[in-house]
């Protein structure tokens, strides 16, 4: 159904006039409109005004464009020309001004005004939502209704103009599942869209709409989708089939699982090990499999078990839904509980945390701080009060004691899973020579085994210490002992590998450090740690040239010291809590060691990951496979074929076959839309993209131009700019060698790599603003980042 015969050759206004009498009772309403030609306006504007007044009296109007080049089959120029809202029909000066603005926009944008039309239309009053519906996903033609909407400002044009602060909400509805729409307003809207599709005879439509307080949808514009010529027409059938499989998988996953606490689960892309931050929403097969192999299959569980947490045995933390990575939060919450806690209490806690995440999905990247209780803290009693009757008095006491028994020896360094032993294992990995690229899959086996044992497991321990440290700091702030500025000073006073890196890159830029020496230590870093297509620093010929800002001065790290009053207050809380053997200075040392240790651990183990990717590239090169080919081959397939010494052509053909199939599979992965937080079967087909609350770093406020940075860009002038990056990866640390004004990332949690970096260098940042906000911000030229008020404002 894609004929569009009814509105072919019509202007925007002519199409609306033709459609207006054709809708069913439950379909769209088209506000009353008339068309004024520019030629008629130039010939006799008084007569045109009389026509308008006769039709509309004293009503409020919108004066809109209806240009001949606005809605063609090959292009769409939504928002290209001006519209003027809230024009009084009986105010001549207002009408003249509005008509002139629209006419001037025709000339300004190059189409000219002669022969063009202008829509004069009754304003839709009491708007509760406005925006655009695409009846197919634009990039791949996947079978979704895609609703981009603003339900805050009351504007009918914020989405198409791109100027709305709130024009960043998106709803995906699979075309076969409109009965799963819970919202009355969107149910009415999509049914009106269905009616419009039947009238026009096409399901490839771009529709501008408004919904009033009576839930009546109003049609403001309809045009053909212009990207349909690039679509794979088989995609719809593939998506349908894949979604049926995901729904079946989710149905089983949401049931109680043997050996795991909790009645049901929530699947999320950013909780716990936040895979969307590290490998993206739709990673290729090699990236996904490598992350799974090194971290989410076993390392996460082994680390927490060593620290005294309960873990579900043999359970991989990350699952694949159509190739997209999701964390099973029931497993996460299970593993955040002390092993000594009874199953009855554990089940109550997991069920409560799951329910909270279901109710507040915007907390999906903050579960360690705002959903679950994962460690002892000085505000533990207040946090348990927030559990809303989950535990009785005796159970609260048992939970408190279990957390204290788990945390106390970690602070004292009395366990094998304390900071010092974990760092010792990391040092063993740092001291090991990496296999030569010619060592092939055998060297890859060794690298993986050593990376897990001496890299990702101890790093996971250090990362948990980092969360414990930050939780303790935040609890001191909640108890009134510290304020936000003091916590920032504590974090900024910790010297990490990032500070050393900046000193070294400064020396490289000034010619004081040979390039070979710099690359020996830092050359393994790449902006996409698990991405074989992302070049390493030592593969970037111009890296280190002109990076340093002339005025850039490396931070002087001044270790923080408590004042006498703060020391007394912290010592009092430690004594009150029963944390004997730990004083305020010891606690401060623990926090510093945890922050620095986590960053050092990541720096070291990513050296092994980078070496793995180079081994894979060299091995594939022997069979004529490019990095692009290899990016679609999972690590287990490479290891499998590396065991055989069969015919070269046979191995090459089999690897190419895997690569081609997974390349097609990846296109499907990218086309399928799933929510970042999935908590029931209906979410497989009706996908609201939650508006994430960023993690704001520092309390500073800055307004600056933005620079959107890609994986392969490493020599841009970023001075004075707010930098936008998708993933908070260590490979982007070079940006701190310049005087950037701020940082915004699509993904990232409160304790993520870039959050720590920005706290360390006192750089205002919004970490993890989410897909919709990031897309909206990236289309702007200049933004205001107000961290104290937790706001990102687009400057017009």
Phi, psi and omega in degrees: 000091184209036187279323181056022186296328185296323184247008177301134178079359180269146168285172179303312181294319180296322178296317180296319179296319180292322184279335191308317182274003191260354186280151176285175182302322183263013182267201180289156165249139176251113179304144181308135181212158169226158178252133175243123178281146178300323180298317178295322179297316179295325184286319184201084183293331179296319179295321178296320180293321178297320177298318180295314182295323180295322182283320192246349180063242181247020182290162174278139186235163166240133178254117191231159179284155170210063187280155183292335182259014188276326189230039180287166181295328185265350181206155173226137183240052180300131178076004184289322183252161185285149168231149180235123184259161174057046176269129179282125184297334183260011178251102187301316183296320178297316180298314181298317180297317180295315179298319180296320180298316180293315179298318179297326180292330174299312182291319183295325182268005169097354184275339184077157186259341181297131179081000181269166180240160174230135176270129170244119193220148177295134179292141171280122182266160175054050183285130176254345177198142176214154180166213186226139172245128168256133184275001170215153174293133194293319189285316186247350185075019180298151189281071178233145160277123182248113184252110172263122189215160173235116180243026182241313190282337185080007180273147175266357187232003185296327182287312183290328180281336182076007184262357186278132177298333185252011184276055184226019180260139182223138175236127174254128178234118177298139189297340181264005190230034182292342178290346179271359180289122183277329185282128179298319184294320181280333173298312177299318182297309184293325176293325175293323177296317177302317178300317179295320178300316181294321180294315184281328183086032179208144172243029175242067190240149175243113192237128174261135188219167168217147178239129181265180185294342175273007181068019176279123176277135180247133178271122179255338181189148172217137181211162175288149171289130188269352183266004189295338180293342182265000188278150168274113187292346178274355186298321183301314181294321179295317179297315180303314181295317181295319181295326176297320178293320178296319180297319179295317178298313182298320180304316180287323183292329182282352178280163173303142181242137180299130176080008181234131179291142174109143182282329183211188182217173169232134177257128184221152181271350183234349177294157171057254184275014175024070183297329180298328177291321188271323183235358176094167181291324182230072183288159173280169190299320182293314180300312181300311186291326180290318178296319178296315183295318187276333188231302196274353174282307187227323189302318181301318185285318180298319181296313183291324177297318179299327183278352179104011177272158174281139178223141173284120187293137173069013185261121173289137185284327185255136176242161180251124171246103183057033179087356177267137186276133177226141175266133175277103188290339175298320177293319178300308183297323174303315186280357175269358184264142174301140182296336183280352184284144183292152177302324182296313179292320181300316180297318179300316182294314180298316179298320179295317181291321176299316181296321179295319179292324175299319182284330183230071183297342178294349178271010188299335179257014181227026189296329182291337184251324190247356180239295183270159172252110191249355183201164172291144176210165185286347177251025186300319181298319178295321179292323177291331175300330182283354180283359171053055174077014180298318183241147173277181186299314181295319180294322176300318179297318179294320179295316180300314182294321179297318177294320179295316180296329178283318188280322187305307180294334177292321178293327181277351181073030187262007181240160174298336180266014175287176187295314186299312178298323179296318178295325179297321178291322176298319179298325177298319178292320181296328183278346184282142175284142179275143180296149178292151183300340180277357183285346172065202184300332178296318175295328179293318177303313181297316180301315182296313181300314181289326180294320178292312186292314186252000183241287189285328177293307177295329175296320178298325175294314180296323178296320177295321174300322178299319178292321178298315181299314181292322178299318178296318178298313181296326179289326174296325177290319180293329178278358176085008179281322179238156172250176185299321180295321180294318177300319178296321179292323177297312180294320180291342180271005180265124179274118179245180179298338179294321178295319177297319179301315180296321177298318182290321180289330175295315179295321177298314182296327181274359180081013181271348181231124178301142180303321182298321179292319179297313184291334178299326181265322188245358186295341182283344184292143176213146183300335175243095189306323185254012187252113181293343179274349180272121183289146174284164177303319184283359174257000179259107187301325184263005182296135179093358179258117176071018179284323190282131175291138179304324183268001184289130178238127181296141182300138170271117183274117178248106180305138182280144175230136176296146169288167180301320180294317179295319180299317180296317181294317180293317178300322179296318179292322178297318178294316179300323182282344183087021180269070181293150179082000178236123175247181185299320180292322177295322178295318179296321177295319178299314180300314181296315181295323180293315180296311182292321182296319179300314182291322178293318179300316179296318180302317184287312185289334177291340173297319178291320178299316180298320178295323177301314182297323179288324174298318179296318179297318180293318179297314179296325180298330178296336180251015178074020181266132179278169175298324177300315177300312185294332180297341181258009180249120181293155185299325182294327178291320179295317178295322181296310183287340177290346180278345187253149178245042182286188180300135183303316183295323180295313179297316180300313182297321181290321177293320178296322179297317177298316181298317182294317180296318181286335174295316176296320179297322181293325176299322177291318178304315181292329184282330183284135178253125176230152179289154176293336177231115183248119183233002171202172183296325182299330180295344177293328186251332179244111194241096172277125176277106185300142175278110184284147173266113183298160172266107184274134183246135188070177176244025184273164180229130183213145174237128184199165172293154180255155172229119177272119189255130178260176184298325189261007181262126184213010182225028180277155174274110184253002184305128175075007183254155169269122185268136176248125174226151181285307188249141181273070187261145178302335181295349177266009183300338181299337181297336182282355175282351176249166182274069180287149181277333182184178182218139173230131176238152177288315182241158177141144181256181184294335181242025183285171183307309184287332175297317179294318179301313184292325175295321181296320184258008178056048180251123179298137185208153170238103186263121177078058182276351177093162187297314187291314179296318181299317179297317180296315180295319184293341178275352181270175178253334188210139179224161171250126179251107183248092187287329180292328179263001181057050183228144167238115182248132176278122180276130183265000000 
